[in-house]
Amino acid sequence: MKGDVETYHQDGEWKNKIEGETEPLGTGYATKADAAAEGRKLAIERKVEHFIRNMDGTIGERNTYTGHDPRNIPG
């Protein structure tokens, strides 16, 4: 969704961007873990979802930081 944070691999680097925008945020990262940590911070600040893609572009992890967990699981 537009405005969510996406962590992805491109041109030998891990990057973050806001979905709906074309340019990555900041500089690239050498590791997926470093990029994901920064992407997580951005998603928490913006209260949006964070998508972490695998090398092949598929979604490997998805986290919601909106404060409105769509699941209603008691206990």
C-alpha positions in Angstrom: 0.0 0.0 0.0 1.2 3.5 -0.7 3.2 4.9 2.2 4.3 1.5 3.6 8.1 0.9 4.0 9.8 -1.7 1.8 13.2 -3.3 2.3 14.6 -4.8 -0.9 17.8 -5.8 -2.7 18.9 -3.9 -5.8 22.3 -3.4 -7.5 24.2 -5.3 -4.9 22.8 -3.4 -1.9 19.9 -3.6 0.5 17.7 -0.5 0.4 14.6 1.0 1.9 11.9 3.0 0.2 8.4 4.3 0.8 6.0 2.4 -1.4 4.6 4.7 -4.1 7.9 6.6 -4.4 10.6 5.7 -6.9 13.8 6.7 -5.0 15.3 4.7 -2.1 15.7 6.4 1.2 19.3 7.3 2.2 22.1 5.1 1.1 22.3 1.3 0.6 23.2 -1.2 3.2 25.7 -4.1 3.0 23.4 -6.5 4.9 19.7 -7.3 4.8 19.7 -7.1 8.7 21.0 -3.5 8.7 18.5 -2.4 6.1 15.6 -4.2 7.8 16.5 -2.6 11.2 16.4 0.9 9.6 13.2 0.1 7.7 11.6 -1.2 10.9 12.3 2.1 12.6 10.8 4.1 9.7 7.7 1.9 9.7 7.2 2.3 13.5 7.6 6.1 13.2 5.2 6.3 10.3 2.8 3.8 11.8 2.6 1.7 8.6 3.5 -1.8 7.4 7.0 -3.0 6.7 7.7 -5.4 3.9 11.0 -7.2 3.8 11.7 -8.8 0.5 14.0 -11.7 -0.3 16.8 -11.5 -2.9 14.4 -12.8 -5.5 11.8 -10.1 -4.8 9.3 -12.2 -3.0 8.0 -11.0 0.4 9.9 -12.8 3.1 8.4 -10.9 6.1 5.6 -8.5 6.7 5.0 -6.5 9.9 2.3 -4.1 10.9 3.1 -1.1 13.1 -0.2 0.7 12.8 -1.4 -0.1 16.3 -4.4 -1.7 14.8 -3.6 -5.4 14.5 -6.2 -6.9 12.1 -6.2 -10.1 14.0 -8.6 -10.4 16.9 -7.1 -13.3 18.9 -8.1 -13.5 22.5 -5.4 -14.4 25.2 
